[in-house]
Amino acid sequence: MTTRIRHRVLAACIALGAITYMDRVAISITSKDIAKDLGLSDYQMGFVFSAFTLAYAAFEIPTGWWGDRIGTRAVLTRIVVWWSSFTIFTAWAFNYASLLTIRFLFGIGEAGAWPNVGRTLSRWFPLHERGRAQGIFFTGAHGGGAVTPLLATFLLGYMDWRGVFIVFGSIGFFWAAAWYWWFRNEPRDHPSVSAAELALIESGRGEAEHHDLKGVPWKRILTSKNVLLLCMAYFSQSYGFYFFITWLPTYLARERGFEAIRLGLYAALPWICCVGADIFGGITTDWMSRKLGVRLGRALVAGSSFVFASVCMVAGTAADEPRTAAFLLALSAGWASFLLGASWGTALDIAGPNAGVVGACMNTAGQIGGILSPIVIGFVLKTWANWTVPLYVTGALFLLGAFCWLFIDPRVPITPRVEKVEAVRG
């Protein structure tokens, strides 16, 4: 009998993604109340948004490496316990400095979550299912982002912003306990995995994934054309996407005039688009990879998604009617998510046994974009009170991401094939 334990692993990762984005997006919904309570300006809130992302970027690669070394069971447990604790500690902030410090420590704790999920999926899913698995995983993250504006708006009717962080932060502890009890780093170590499912998973791995490397090939990783281009493209994606995570509710309220429940609904709309894009983007890249080869299957999906995201971002910014603008911006977020399955699938395709490190390199570049995005927008608002220029810049960066995918080739692994064979032979 063929079991499907790998699908339960994916379900656990989906839940993880939902919790991460609930905790991240909560601050964008409560930012107005936080700023009023602590006496913060838009410029200061930009740095608050970026404090998390700065720490997240700084600790991505070490935590991804840690997952490659000791396995994702322990590392993901530590990550979730840490970030859940500092989500709750956010409720104790009493001034600008304390809030910056808490959000920075929150970012340290959450760093490495995505690369370690990528590592988990690379061990539990054969090659031909990875793009789909990555895409479905992101439905959890963006589904959590979709629910958070509505849930946070509802909770703010019954408690202050501090109570919201306590509620959201408490959820992760239940996930961490269940994960550590049930999950195993390797499918062959899980008592519920059948021989047939194990054979399916392991037969679908690349050659280099069947052995352990004594060290990380840092020089090959950091000089790989594929890795550098993936990092540049992911920088572009994340720079734009962090607008939706941080400043979108403020933009919709101030620039487009949405209030209360309507604000919560339209702030959730991009996340709803992302959920559908995650699923179909992952399915599409796997299907096209089977039909056209992995090179076109990954690059066509990612490159065209960047182009559509750019067009919708610029058109939404230029639109006069508020609802039209909100819908176009939501579509931009959706297209920016459609490419995630192809991006992370490519990272796993080329990484071999170093999936955690390669995923961390790509995600670190993305977080650098995430650091800059809120600060740049906050600075422009403070200096010129202008939303148009920074959003047009975002559209241009999406086009840069499309350009990168003209040259990315998932068929070229970091470790050359001849070295893989020699390593397997011992």
N, C-alpha and C positions, 0 to 999 in steps of 0.2 A: 504493500500500500504506500502511495506517495503522500507524504504529509505536506503541509503548507506553513510550517513554522516561520519561514522567512517572511510571510505576509503579516504575521503577528509582530515580528520585529519591526516591520515597516509601520504598522499601526502605532507601536510604542514611540517610534521616531516622529510620527505625525503629531502625537500628543505633545511631545517635547517641543516641536516647532510652534504649536499653538501657545504653549505657556511662555516661550521666549518672547513672542511678539505681543502677547497681552501685557507683559511687564515692560516692554520697550515703548509701546504705543500709549500706554497709560499717561506718560508724562506730557505727551503732546495734547491730550484732551484736557488734562488738569493744569496746563501751563498758565492759563490766564489766572486761575485761582492761586497758584503758587506764586506767580509774579506779584500779585496784589498783596498776598499775605506777607511775603518776605521783602517787598519793596524793590523788585528787580526790573530792569529795563529790557527791551527787546535784545539789545546787544549782549547783555549779561545772560539772557536765556539762551542765546545762540551758543555761548560757551558752555552752559549747562548741558545742552543737547550733545555737544561735541566732547565733553569730558568722558562720557561713557564710551564713545567711539574711539577716542584716543587710546584709552586703556585696552579696549577690545582689540585694536590693531596691534598694539605693542606686545600683547601676550598670545596672539593667534598662533604664530609659528612654534613657540616653545610648547604650547599645549597640544597642538597637532602632532608634534614630534613625540610628546609624552604618550599620546594615544597609540602611536605606532609602536612604541617601546613596550608598554605594559598592557595595552588593550583598552577598549572603550567602555567596558563594564564599570571599572573603577573611576575612570576619568570623567565620564558623563555624570556619574553619581555625584562626584565632587563639584562639578560645574553647577549642577542644578541646585544643590544645597547652598552653595556660596551665593549664587545670584538671587535665590529666593530670600535669603537672609538680608541681603542689601536692598532688595525691593522693599522689604518691611522697614529697614532702617531709614529709607527715604522719608518715611512719615515723621522721623525725628529731626529733620533738618530745621535749623532755627535762623540761618542767615545764608548769604551768598556763598561764603567759604565752606560752610558745613555741607551745603547741597552739592557744590563742586566735588568735594572730597568723597562724599557718599556715592555719587554717580560714577566717579573714577574707579572706586573700589568695586562697584557693581559691574563695570566693564571688564575689570580684571577677572572677575568670577565667571562671566559669561563667555569670555574669549575661548575659542577652540570648540565651541559647540558644533558649528557647521562642519569643520574638517573631521571631527570625530564621528559625526553622523555619516559623512561621506566614507570614512574608513569602515564604519559598521556595514554600510550597504555594499561596499566593495568585497567584504568577506562573506556576506550572506546572499548576494545576488549574482547570477551569471552575467557575463558581459552584455548579452542581448536584452536584458531586463533592466539595466542600470539607469538608462535615461528616463524610462517610465517611473522607476522607483524614486529617482531624485525629484522628478516633477511632482509626483504624488506627495512626497514628503513636504514640499513647499506649500501644498494646499493647507497643511496644518498651520504652518507659520502665518500664511496670509489669511487663513480662516480665523485664526486668533486675532489678527489685525482687523478683520471685518467686524468681529463681535465686540471688540474692545471699545470703540467709540460709543456704541449703543449701550453696552453694559456700564461703562464709566459714567455716561450721561445720566443713566437711570440711578446709579448709586449716589451720584452727587446730589440727587434730590432728597436723599435720606442721611447723608453723612458728608463730612468735609473731605478735602483732597487727601488728607492723611489717612483717613479710614479706607479710601480706595486702594492705596498702596498696601495696606495691611491685608486686605482681602485678597488682592491679586498675588501677593508674595507668599501667602500660605499654601497655595495650590501645589507648588513645586515639590514640597516635601513628600507628598503622597506618591508622586511620580518616581522620585528618587528611591524610595523604599521598595516599590514594586519592581523597578528596573534592576536593582542590585540583587534582589532575591531570585528573579526569573531568568535574566539574560545571561548568555555565555558569549565570550569573545569569538569563538570558532563554532560553526555549525556542528562539527563532529563531536564537540564536547557537550552539546545539549541533548539530554536524555529523550526528548520527544521527537527529534529529527530522524526520519526513516532513512534507510540505506538508499532508497531511490531518490529522495530529495537531496541527500548529501552528494550523490553522484551527479545530479543535475547542476548543483551549485559549483562543485569543484571542477567539473568538466568544462564549464563556461568561463573559467578563469584564464587569464593570460599566462604564458610560460613563466614569467618572472614572479608571478604571484604564488607559486607553489613552493618557494623557498624563502628563507629569512636572510636578509643582508646584515652583515656585522655592523655596518655603519651607513649613515645617510650620504648619498653622493651629492653633497652640497654644490660642488662646482658644476656638475652636469645640470642640476636643477636650476641654479641661478644664472646659467649662461644658455639655457635652452630657449630657442626662438619661440617655441610653442608656449612655454611658461611665461615668458616676458609679454607676449602678445595677449595671452589670457588675462594676465594681470592688468594690462592697460585697458582691455575691454571691460573687465569687471570694475575697474575704477570708474569708468564712464557710467556703467549701469548703476552702481551704488551711489554715485554723486547725485544722479537724478532721483533715485528711489528714496534717498533720505529726505528729500523735500516732502514726500508723502508721509514719512514717519514722524517728521518734526513740525514743519511749518504749515502743512496743508490746512488744518482746522483754522489757524489764524488767518490765512489767506482767504478762505471761504467766508469767514466772519467779517473781516475788515474790507476786503476788496470786492467781495461779491454779495455781501449783505445777508448771509444766512444766519439764522438764530436758533437757539434751543434744539428742539427735536429735529428740525430740518437740517441743522448743522451736523448733528450726529449721523443722520441718514446719508447726507452727501459726503461726509468724511469717511464713512464706511464703504461707499461705492467703489473706490479704487481697489479695496481689498477683496470685494466680491468679484470684480473683474479678474483679479490676480488668481483667485481660487480656480476658476475655469481655465485660465491661461496655464497654470501650473500643470494641471492634468493633461490637457490637450497638447501642450508644448512637449512634455515628456513622451507622450505616446507618439506624437508626430516625428520627433527626432529618432526614436527607435525604429519606427516604420520606414522612414526615409533612408535610414542607415542600412536596413535590410534590402531595400529596393535599389538604392543608388550607390551604396557603399558608405562607410562611416565618414569619409571626408566630406562629401556633399550632404550627407544626412545631418551632420552636426552644423556645418558652416552655413548652409542655406537657411536653416531654421533660425540660428542666432543672428546672422547678418541682416536678414529681412525684418526680423523683429525689432532690431535697433532702428532701422529706417522708419518703420511704422510708428514706433514710440516717439521718434523725433517729430514726425509730421503732426501727431496728435498733441504733443506738448506745445508746439508753436501755435497750432490752430486754436487750442484751448485758451492760451494766453491772450490771443488776439480777439477772441469771440466777445461780442458785446453782451449777449444774453447770459445771465448767470447760470441757468440750468444747462445751457449748451456748453458753457465753459467747464462746468463741473463734470459733465459726461465725457467731454473730450480728454480732460486731464485723467479721468478714471481709465479711459481706454489706453492712454499713454502708460499708465502704471501696469495695465494688463499686458501690453506688448513687451514692456521691460521685464516682465515675469515669464513670458512665453519662452524666452531664451535660456532660462535657468537650467532646465533639464539638459540642454545641449552643452552648456558651459561646464556644469559639474560632471556630466557624462564624459566630456573630453578630458577633464582633469583626471578622472579615474582611468580613462583609456590609456593615458600616457604615463601614469604614475607608477604602475606595478605595485610593489610592496610598500611604497612611500606615499600612499594615498593621503594620509593625515598631513604630511609636510607639504605636499604639492597643493592640496586643497587649502591649507593654511596660508601659503604664499599668495594664492589667488584672492582669498578672502581678506588678507591683510591689505592688499592693494585696493580692494573694494572699500575697506574701512577708512583708508586715507581719503578716498572720495567722500565717505560719510562724515569724516571730521571737517572737511573744508566746506561742504554744502551748507550746513546750518550757520556757520560763522560768516561765510560770504553773504548769505541772504540777510543775516542780522546786521552786518556792516552796511550793506546797501540800504536797508530800511532806515538805519540810524542816520546815514549821511545824505541820502537823496529821497527817502520815502518812496522808492520805486520798486514795484514787483516785476515789471516787464523784462528788464535787462537780465536779471539772474535766471529767469525761466527760459529766455531765449538762449542763454549760454548753456543751459541744461540740454536743450534741443540740439545744439551744436555738438555737445559731448556725446550724445547718443549716435550721431553720425560718425564720430571718431571710432566708437565701438564697432560700428558696421565695417569700417575700413579695416580694422584689425582682423576681422574674420575672413578677409580675402586671403590671408597668409597663414592662418592656423591650420595645421594638419594633424588630426587625431591618430593617423596611422603611424606617426613617428614617435616611438616611446623615448623616454629619457635615457634608459639603458639600452644600448644597441642589442639587436637580436643575438649576435654572436656571443656577447658577454652573458646574456641570459642562459644560453645553452651551456656554456662552460660552467656557470654557477650551479646549474641544475646537476651537471655531471659530478660536481664537487671538486 
